[in-house]
C-alpha cells in the first residue's frame, strides 16, 4: 500500500487513478501529523456483502402491492 499526502494526490490525480485501476491501494494522509484519512482501493477489492440492519433486523416487513406506484415528487414529499 502506498501512502501519499493530499497535495501529492492533487498533483498526480490522473496517474494515481490509473494505479488504482491497476490494483494498487493508496492511503491518503492529511495534516501536519499526516494522519491517514482515506483509502483509494480498486472496485474489485471492495466487499459487496449485504449490509445488515443491526438491531432492526427481522423486526419488520414491507410488502408492496403489484399495482403500487409513486412518482419521485410524491416520494420526496414535493
Long-range contacts (C-beta under 8 A, 24 or more apart in sequence): 1-25, 1-26, 1-27, 2-26, 2-27, 3-27, 3-28, 3-29, 3-34, 3-36, 4-28, 4-29, 5-29, 5-30, 5-34, 6-30, 16-40
